[in-house]
Amino acid sequence: MSTQVKVKNRLSNTVQSLKPSGIRRFFDLAASMEGVISLGVGEPDFVTPWRMREASISSLERGHTAYTSNAGMLPLRVEIQKYLEERFSVSYHPETEILVTVGASEAIDIALRAILDPGDEVLVVEPCYVSYEPVIRLAGGVPVFLKTTMENQFKLTPQELETHITSRTKAIIFCYPNNPTGGTMTAEEWKTLLPIIEKHDLMVISDEIYAELTYGRMHDSIAALPGMKDRTILISGFSKAFAMTGWRLGYVCASPDLLAGMLKIHQYTMLCAPTMAQMAALEALRHGRSDMERMIESYRQRRNYVVDGFRQIGLTCHEPDGAFYAFPSVASTGLSSSEFAEKLLMEEKVAVVPGDVFGESGQGHIRCSYATSMDQLKKALERMERLMGRLS
């Protein structure tokens, strides 16, 4: 007969204090129900194009199953350099300023761990990707939240930035085009922030995973602006633009001293990104642009349809300039984000994500991914219209 041994708490205080993902609760609930239409997952509904899959399969058949360089295959880093210079007018040296990571999520993690000391503050532009706050805390930092609103199209303003800077502020992190709002920033809008960033000597962590999904114009990277490359850590990857979420492949670009610090962490924790995924990414950059453009055009058409649909059923919605999310306001219903999302799921079997999951600035909104078929979007809007009819 065994007796239970009483042990001390084996989890750190930091880990215990982290909240579980608010997105996961709705996904788990939706997964237990039949007939649910999900507008919740931030993932392309396209299968990775065949040319990328074939490149990976071919590499396996040729026996390319060993480790690569810790920093990633040099030919891939060279293609990343060419791609960023051609598309976004920012140039990094492939041998000293580019690191291939296990998804953009690893890149965010090692960037924060490389630059933060305990107690350093990091400004977080809200609404924001759900991992920023916990990863900052795991790195010993303190998140400080900057608010954006639908009234200014979820753009960061100089006033909001300046107000929250203290003597402990080390960096600012943001995602543009934004998850969950679809908001973007132009070069002219970035330029209004540069004097403040330079005055306070801030590091910038720019998550540009949705850069390619910018509609009507090219994405403007803050790293491409005068004086910003050396203070910016640029993060991106292949998940969204090339429909390669499950391949888990991203990259981080920074000045040599910063990259060397991140490489140390990467060496000890990940060693290298998967070889077969790197081969697929190499093919994506060399020959997959047409596949990418085809998917982006499809998202643009769905965006137009969904935004118009929300407005017709009585939900105020700004037109997202990027990513594949709409972020309509549900404030007119009198319900909170979570109340509306739960009601929509239980009564009409449509899964969306409550906006407050992405920070307090998201309260009163819901995130709806339009990376799903037109048929599903049409049915989801019909079901939402029924709910809005009952609420009014």
N, C-alpha and C positions, 0 to 999 in steps of 0.2 A: 504494500500500500504506500503510494507516494504522498509526500507532504509538500505543500507549496512553500517555497522559500521566499521570504519577504526580501525584496531588493530595493535599492534606491531608484528614484526616477531615472530612467536611462536615456531620456531625451533632453536635449539642451533647452534652455529657456527660450532661445530664439526660435527653434523649430516648434516648440509647443505654442508659441504666440501666433504662428502663421495661421491664417484662415484657409480652409479648403477652397478650392476654386468655385466661385459662384456659378460659372458656366456649367460645370459638371453636374450640379444638382438637377438642372433642367434637362440635360442630356439623358441622365439616368432615368428620370421620370418619363421622358418621352419614349425611351427605349422599351419601357415596360408596357406601352400602349400600342394597340394596333391602329393602322390607318393614319398615323401622324405624318403631316407634312413638315419637314424641318427646314427652317430658315435660320438655323442657329450655327451650323458648323462653318468656321472660317476656312473653307477648303474648296479648291476648284472642283466642279463636278466632272471635269474632263479627265480621262485616263491620260497618263503620261504619253505623249506622242511616240509612235512606233520607232522612229529613228533613234530616240534616246534609249528605249528599252532594248532595241537590237544591239546598240553599241555595248550596253552592259552585258547582255547575253554572250556576245562575241568575245568580250574580254574574259569572261569565265571559261568559255570553251578553249581559249588560248592559254589558260592557266594563270591569268593575272590575279592571283589571290593573296599576294604577300602585302606586307606593310608598304606604304609609300613614305616619302619624307614627312616628318612631323608637320611641316608647313603645308603639305599637300603637293601633288604632282606639279612640277615646274611648268610643263606645257599648259596645264589648267590655269595656273596663276598668270601665265603670259596672256592667255585668252581673256581672263578677267580684266587684266590691265588694258588690253585693246578695247574691250567692250565698254568699260567705264569711260575711257577717253573719247571714244567715238560717240557714245550715246549721251553722256552727261558732262563732258568737258572737264573731267577731273582725272589726274594721272598719278598712278602709284607704281613704284618699282616692284616688279614681280618677285624679286628675291629677298627684299628686305622690308616691304611695306604691305604685303598681302599674305593672309593666313586663311587656309581652307578649314572650316569648322564643321562640327556635327550639327547642322542646322543653324539658323540665325539665333536661335535661343541660346546655344552654347556661346556664341560670339558676344551676346549681351552679358551673359554671366561672367565670362573671363575679362571682358572690358571693365566691368565694375570692380571685380576683385583685384585687377591690376592697378587701379588708380585710387581706391578708397582706403583710408585709415579709419579706425573706429571713431564714430562721432561725426565724420564728414557728412555734410548735407548735400543731397542731390535733388535738384528741381525736376519735378515730373509734370509734364504737360498733360492735363486731363481734358476729356475722358481719354483713358490710355489702355494699352494692352495689359492684360491682367497680371502678367508675371513681373512687371517692373518693380512694384512695391516689395513683394517678397524677396526678389533677388537682391535688391538694394539692402534689405535688412540682413540677409544671409551673408552679405559682404561686409557687414559692420556699419553700413551707412544709415543715414536718417532721411527718409523721403519727405519732401516738402512739395505740396501740390499747387500747381498753377491752373487756374480755371479758364476754360474757353466756353463759348456759348453759341447757340444756333444763330443768334442775332448778328454775330460777326463771322458766321460760317466756320466756326470752330478754329479760328486762327489765333495764334499767340500774339499778344500786343506788347509793345514796349513797356506800357504802364504796369501790366500784370507781372512782367518779368522783373522789373526794377524793384517793385514793392516787396518781393519775397527773398531778396538776396541779403545774406548776413555774412559775418566774418567767417562762418563755418562752411559757407557754400563752396563746393568743389567743382560741381558739374551740373549740366542740365541734360536730360534725356527726353527724346520725343520720337514720334513715328509720324512721318508725313510722306505720302498720303496716309491719313490716319485710320487706324483701327481703334474705335468702332465707327467713327463719324463719316469717313470719306473726305474730310476736309484736307486741303492742301495749302502750301505756301508758295508764293511766287518769289523770284529773285528780288524784286523791289521790296516785298514785305520782309524778306530776310534781312535786307540791308538796314531796315529801321532798328533791328535788334543788335547789329554788329557792334555799335559803339558801347552798348551796355555790356555785352559779352567780353569785349576787349578791356573795358575799364575795370571790370572785376576779375579779369584773368580766369574766365570759366573754361573748363573742359566741356566739349560738346559730344554727346553720343547720339548719332543720327541713325535711327533705324529706318532704312529705306527699302524694306522688303517688298513694298507695294509700288516702288518707283515706276516700273514699267506700266502699271495700271493707272496712268494719268490720262484723262480724256480731254481732247481738244487742243492739247499742246504737249510739249516735252516737260518732264519733271525737272525742277530746279533743285540741285543739291546744294546745301549750305557749304559743303566742302569745296565747291568750285569757286566760291566768292573770294575776293582778295584777302589774304591774311588768315583764311580759315582752315586751310588744309592741315597745318601743323597742330591746331588745337582741336581738330575734329577726329573722332573715331567713327568711321562709316561702316555700317553693318547692312548686309543684304544676303541674298541667297536665291535658290532656284525653286522654292516651294510654290510660290504664287504665280509668277509669270510663266513658268514652264510646266505647271501642274505636276510638281515633283515633291509633294508634301511628305510621302512615306519614305523617300530616299534619304531624308535628313541630311541635307547638304547646304551649307551657307558659307559666308566668308566675311572677314573683317579686314579693313584697310586703315592704316594709321602710320604715323612717322616711325622711323626705325626703333627709337628708344621705347615707345609705347608698345609696338608690335613685339619687341623682344620680351617685354614683361608678360604679355599675353601668351606668347609661345611657351614660356616656362610653365605656366599653369596648364596649358593644353597638353604639353609633353607628359606631365605627370598624371593627368586625369583622363585624357582621351587617346593619347599617343598620335593617332591620325584619323582622318575621316575614312569611311569605307572606300576601298579601291574601286569596286564596281560602280558605286554611286558617282565617284569622280570621273570615271570613263563616260557615264551618261551625261554628266554636266559638260564635259569637254565637247561632246557631240552637240549638245544644246546650243552652246555659244558659237560653234563653227557653222552649224547647218540648221538650227532650229528656230531662226528668227521668224520665218513665215508661219510656223505653227503658233508661235507666241502671238503674232499680230492677229491671226484668225481668232484666237480665244479672246483677246482684248476687245476686238470688235463685237463679239457676241456679248461680252459683259456690258459694253456701252449700250447696246440695244436693250438689254434687260434692265439696266439702270433707268433708262428713259421710261420704260413701261411701268416699272415698280413705283417710281417717284410720282408719276402721273396718277397711278392707281391709288396710292395713299392719299393724295390730295382730293381725289374724287370721293373717297369714303369718309372724308372729314378729319384726316390726320395731317397736321402741318409737317412738312418735310422739306428741308433744304436739299438742293441738288448736289450730290457728292461729286467732287471733281476727280476723285481717284478711289483706289481699292475696289472691293465689290460688296460694300455694305451701304444700306440706307439706315438712317437714324431718326425715324419720325418721332415727333412729340406726341405723348398720350395724355398730356396735362389736361386737355379739354374734357377728358372722361371723368376727371375727379379721382382717378385711381393712381396709385404709385406705380412705378415701373414693374415691380415684382407682382403686385396685385393684378395688373393688366395681363402680364405674361402668363401668370398661373391660370387666370380666367380663360384666356385664349386657348391655352393647352387643354384644360379640362373640359371646356364646353365646345370647342370647335376643332380640337386636335391640330393646332398649328403651333409649332415650337419656335419661339424667338428668345432672345437673351435680354433680360432686364438691363436697362442702361446703367443703373447704379452699381452693377458688377464692375464697371470700368471706372469707378470713382464717383464721388458725390456730384461732380459736374454732370454725370450722366443721368441723374435722377429725373424722372418725367419723360424719359425716352425709352425706346426699345431698339435693339440692334437686329436688323434683318439682312441676312446674306442673300444676295441675288445670284450667287454662284450655283444656281440650280436651273432646271429646265423651265421654259416658258409655260409649259402645261402646268407644272407644279406651282409656279408663281401665280398663274391665273386662278387656280383652285384655292390657293392660300388667300388671295385677295377677296374672293367670293365669301370665304368663311369669315374673314375679318370684317367684311361689310355686314354680315349677319350679326356679329357680336356688337358692332358699333350701332346698329339699328336698335338692339335691345338696350344698350347703355343710354341712348338718347331718349 
